[in-house]
């Protein structure tokens, strides 16, 4: 039995999802003739109170398309130093859109409206890049699955309105935040211009993300997706997995959150653990004491068929998910307790 806690992207479709995929009605999505893709896009757009949505193969492509829609070459995006769009998308912001990132030194991937104001370059000062977009990530990956305070999100919206800036949400794990904070997708749709949501993390799909947004911006989204190589044909088989996940896999995210917190409790009790980040959702980030060899710790877990990852800077990560069963959970807690 392999216990894979490297990420919530390692899940495999359950039988119900596979059945939905294999019975999907499909068409050519490049011509917008795939009925299952159209149904998924319409459903997610309605969830967020937006008129437009577009299916993408990856979350990175959806985020990069949003940046491209909001900016022109030479401009600048404000984001946190932990932001996925800066750290984990291959430098795509500069490569695809020709923009730079102004990094905010936030707390666990989150920042304040005042920090945004301080990061905006004067629009009439032509020596610096023109600030055009603020990008927020919820939950924060490097921040340990932390959830934003929605009041802070709204305050940043006010700053964006005042300074005529776009506002994008990297909502790869937004479903986790909605469940943890008892919030609604519509609340977020009212605040952000564009939102990307991932189907292949906590919701257990094999692939896929969706970008939703206001009509004026989204009119160009399908062209940008084509430029990025994301035009797909009979992709309704994958969209059907998304529809199944929306029906069956959102509420159960609470189980992942509980298991993550259980792991945190055990880690706190171990003398070899220096610190454990606060746990709100399904990500557990922790640090070992300085005298403990990180590679040996990871190898000892691997010898017990447990897989985790190092994030650099002495931080290690475990992520609970759909395929992490109760039996696996009890085994992990037992092995950890014996360290």
C-alpha positions in Angstrom: 0.0 0.0 0.0 1.6 3.2 -1.2 0.6 6.3 0.8 1.2 9.2 -1.6 0.9 12.6 0.1 3.0 14.6 -2.3 0.0 16.4 -3.7 -3.7 16.2 -4.2 -3.0 15.9 -8.0 -2.1 12.2 -7.6 -5.7 11.0 -7.4 -7.2 8.7 -10.0 -10.8 8.7 -11.2 -13.2 6.6 -9.2 -15.6 4.2 -10.9 -18.5 6.7 -10.9 -16.3 9.3 -12.5 -15.0 6.9 -15.1 -18.6 5.8 -15.9 -19.6 9.5 -16.4 -16.6 10.0 -18.6 -17.2 7.0 -20.8 -20.9 7.9 -21.3 -20.3 11.6 -22.2 -21.7 13.2 -25.3 -18.9 14.8 -27.2 -18.2 17.1 -30.1 -15.4 19.3 -31.5 -14.7 21.9 -28.8 -12.6 24.0 -31.0 -15.8 24.7 -32.9 -17.5 25.0 -29.4 -19.6 22.0 -30.4 -18.9 19.7 -27.4 -22.1 19.6 -25.4 -20.4 18.3 -22.2 -17.7 21.0 -22.2 -20.4 23.6 -22.8 -22.4 22.3 -19.9 -19.4 22.4 -17.6 -18.5 25.9 -18.6 -22.1 27.1 -18.2 -22.4 25.5 -14.8 -19.2 26.9 -13.4 -20.0 30.4 -14.9 -23.4 30.3 -13.1 -21.8 29.2 -9.8 -19.7 32.3 -9.8 -22.4 34.6 -11.2 -20.4 35.2 -14.4 -21.5 35.0 -18.0 -18.4 33.4 -19.5 -16.2 30.4 -18.7 -13.6 28.5 -20.6 -12.2 25.0 -20.1 -8.4 24.7 -20.0 -6.2 21.6 -19.8 -4.2 23.0 -16.9 -4.4 25.6 -14.1 -1.1 27.2 -15.1 -2.5 27.8 -18.6 -5.7 29.3 -17.2 -3.7 31.6 -15.0 -1.4 32.6 -17.8 -4.3 33.3 -20.1 -5.8 35.5 -17.4 -2.5 37.5 -17.0 -2.4 37.9 -20.8 -6.0 39.1 -20.9 -5.3 41.7 -18.2 -1.9 43.1 -19.3 0.2 44.4 -22.1 4.0 43.7 -22.5 6.1 45.8 -20.2 3.5 46.1 -17.5 3.6 44.7 -14.0 1.6 42.2 -11.9 1.4 42.6 -8.1 1.4 39.2 -6.3 2.8 37.6 -3.2 6.3 36.3 -3.0 4.7 32.8 -2.5 2.4 33.1 -5.5 2.0 30.1 -7.8 1.9 32.4 -10.9 5.4 33.5 -9.9 7.0 30.4 -8.4 5.5 27.4 -10.2 4.5 28.4 -13.7 7.9 28.3 -15.4 8.3 32.1 -15.7 5.2 32.2 -17.8 4.2 35.7 -16.9 7.4 37.1 -18.5 7.6 34.5 -21.3 4.0 34.6 -22.4 2.9 38.1 -21.5 6.1 40.1 -21.3 5.2 41.3 -17.8 7.2 41.5 -14.6 6.0 40.7 -11.0 6.1 43.1 -8.1 6.4 40.7 -5.1 4.8 41.5 -1.8 6.3 40.2 1.4 3.0 38.9 2.8 2.1 36.5 5.5 1.7 32.8 4.3 1.0 34.0 0.8 -1.5 36.7 1.8 -1.2 40.5 1.9 -3.1 43.6 2.8 -4.8 46.3 0.7 -2.2 48.8 2.1 0.6 46.6 0.8 -1.0 46.7 -2.6 -1.2 50.5 -2.5 2.5 50.7 -1.6 3.3 48.4 -4.5 1.6 50.3 -7.3 4.0 52.2 -9.5 3.0 55.8 -10.2 1.3 55.7 -13.6 2.9 58.9 -14.8 6.4 57.8 -13.9 7.5 56.2 -17.1 10.8 54.8 -15.7 8.9 52.0 -13.9 6.6 49.4 -15.3 2.9 50.3 -15.4 1.0 48.4 -12.8 -2.0 46.7 -14.3 -3.1 43.6 -12.3 -3.3 42.3 -8.8 -3.2 38.4 -8.5 -4.4 36.6 -5.4 -4.1 32.9 -4.6 -6.7 31.2 -2.4 -5.9 28.8 -0.8 -2.2 29.6 -0.7 0.0 26.6 -1.7 3.3 27.7 -0.2 1.4 29.2 2.7 0.2 25.7 3.8 -3.4 25.8 2.4 -4.1 29.1 4.2 -7.5 30.8 3.5 -7.8 34.5 2.9 -10.1 36.6 5.0 -12.8 37.7 2.6 -12.9 41.2 4.0 -9.3 41.6 3.0 -10.1 40.4 -0.5 -12.9 43.1 -0.7 -10.5 45.8 0.5 -8.1 45.0 -2.3 -11.0 45.1 -4.8 -11.5 48.7 -3.7 -7.9 49.5 -4.3 -8.1 47.9 -7.7 -11.2 50.1 -8.6 -9.5 53.2 -7.3 -6.3 52.6 -9.4 -8.0 51.0 -12.4 -6.3 47.6 -11.9 -7.4 44.2 -13.0 -8.1 41.6 -10.2 -7.4 37.9 -10.8 -7.9 35.0 -8.4 -5.8 31.9 -8.8 -8.4 29.6 -7.2 -6.7 26.3 -7.8 -7.8 25.2 -4.4 -10.7 27.6 -4.0 -13.1 24.7 -3.4 -11.1 23.9 -0.2 -11.5 27.5 1.0 -15.2 27.6 0.2 -15.7 24.5 2.3 -13.4 25.6 5.2 -14.8 29.1 5.4 -18.4 28.3 4.5 -18.3 30.8 1.6 -19.9 30.7 -1.8 -18.5 30.8 -5.3 -20.9 33.7 -6.1 -19.2 35.9 -3.4 -15.9 35.5 -5.2 -17.5 36.1 -8.6 -18.8 39.5 -7.4 -15.3 40.6 -6.4 -12.9 39.3 -9.0 -12.6 40.1 -12.7 -11.3 36.6 -13.5 -11.0 33.4 -11.5 -9.3 30.1 -12.3 -10.5 27.0 -10.6 -8.8 23.6 -10.7 -10.7 20.3 -11.1 -7.7 18.0 -10.9 -6.7 18.7 -7.3 -9.1 18.2 -4.4 -12.0 17.3 -6.7 -10.2 14.3 -8.1 -10.4 14.8 -11.9 -7.6 13.5 -14.1 -7.2 16.9 -15.8 -8.7 20.3 -16.2 -9.2 23.8 -15.0 -11.8 26.5 -15.8 -11.3 30.2 -16.2 -14.4 32.4 -15.5 -14.6 36.1 -15.9 -16.5 39.2 -17.1 -17.6 39.2 -20.7 -15.3 42.0 -21.8 -12.2 40.1 -20.8 -13.3 36.6 -21.7 -14.1 37.5 -25.3 -10.4 37.2 -25.9 -9.8 34.0 -23.8 -10.4 31.4 -26.5 -7.9 33.1 -28.8 -5.3 33.2 -26.0 -6.0 29.5 -25.3 -5.4 28.7 -28.9 -2.2 30.7 -29.0 -1.0 28.8 -25.9 -1.8 25.5 -27.7 -4.8 24.7 -25.6 -7.4 24.1 -28.2 -8.9 20.7 -27.7 -11.3 18.5 -29.7 -13.6 15.9 -28.2 -12.6 16.9 -24.7 -16.1 16.3 -23.2 -14.8 13.0 -21.8 -12.7 15.1 -19.5 -15.3 17.7 -18.9 -17.7 15.0 -17.8 -15.3 14.2 -15.0 -15.6 17.8 -13.9 -19.4 17.7 -13.8 -19.2 14.5 -11.8 -16.8 16.1 -9.3 -18.9 19.1 -8.8 -21.8 16.8 -7.9 -19.9 14.4 -5.7 -16.6 15.7 -4.5 -16.9 19.2 -3.0 -18.6 18.5 0.4 -16.2 15.6 1.1 -13.3 18.0 1.1 -14.1 18.4 4.9 -12.7 14.9 5.3 -9.4 15.9 3.8 -9.2 18.9 6.1 -9.9 16.8 9.2 -7.2 14.3 8.3 -4.7 17.1 7.7 -5.4 18.5 11.1 -5.0 15.0 12.6 -1.5 14.8 11.1 -0.7 18.2 12.5 -1.6 17.1 16.0 0.8 14.1 15.8 3.6 16.2 14.2 3.3 18.8 17.1 4.0 16.0 19.6 7.3 14.9 17.9 10.5 16.2 19.4 12.1 16.1 15.9 9.6 18.7 14.5 10.6 22.3 14.9 7.3 23.9 13.7 4.0 23.1 12.0 2.2 25.7 9.9 -1.4 26.4 11.0 -3.6 23.9 9.2 -6.9 25.2 7.7 -7.4 22.9 4.7 -5.7 19.9 3.2 -2.0 21.0 3.2 0.4 20.3 6.0 3.7 22.2 6.0 6.3 21.5 8.7 10.0 21.9 9.6 12.4 19.5 11.1 14.7 20.4 14.0 18.2 21.5 12.7 19.9 18.3 13.9 17.5 16.1 11.8 18.6 15.2 8.3 15.8 16.0 5.9 16.8 13.4 3.3 17.0 10.7 5.9 13.6 11.6 7.3 12.0 11.5 3.8 13.8 8.2 3.1 12.5 6.6 6.3 9.0 7.5 5.3 9.6 6.1 1.8 10.8 2.9 3.4 7.4 2.6 4.9 5.8 3.3 1.5 4.9 7.0 2.4 5.7 9.7 -0.1 6.0 13.4 0.7 8.0 16.3 -0.8 10.4 18.9 0.3 9.5 22.5 -0.6 13.0 24.0 -0.1 14.1 26.2 2.8 13.8 23.3 5.2 10.0 22.9 4.7 8.3 19.6 4.1 4.8 19.1 2.8 2.0 16.5 3.0 -1.3 17.0 1.2 -4.4 14.9 2.0 -6.8 14.0 -0.8 -9.6 11.8 -2.2 -7.4 8.7 -2.5 -5.9 9.0 1.0 -8.1 6.5 2.8 -9.0 6.0 6.5 -6.7 2.9 6.5 -3.8 4.9 5.1 -4.5 7.6 7.6 -4.3 5.3 10.6 -1.1 3.7 9.3 0.5 7.1 8.7 -0.4 8.4 12.2 1.0 5.2 13.7 4.3 5.4 11.8 4.7 9.1 12.7 4.1 8.4 16.3 6.9 5.9 16.4 9.5 8.5 15.2 
